[in-house]
Amino acid sequence: MEPPVSGPRPRTCRACGKKFDYPVKGSAATRHHCAECVELPAETRRVLERLSARIAALEHSLRRLPKQP
């Protein structure tokens, strides 16, 4: 079994979809949210997470549709 990787790893914010590194010393970012979204009220983040997940599901559905000539 390999030892755990230390240092920053790329993450995707659940609220806005932005890519960010976590953990970064001095950054307010959490495991699930970028530094900008962490400062939003929890209720707002929750709504943004649901909308982001719904958009991702719709995009996935569109990619699976057969191509129309």
Secondary structure, DSSP 4 states (H G I P E B T S, - for coil): -PPPPPS-EEEE-TTT--EEEES-TT----SSS-HHHHTS-HHHHHHHHHHHHHHHHHHHHHHHSPPP-
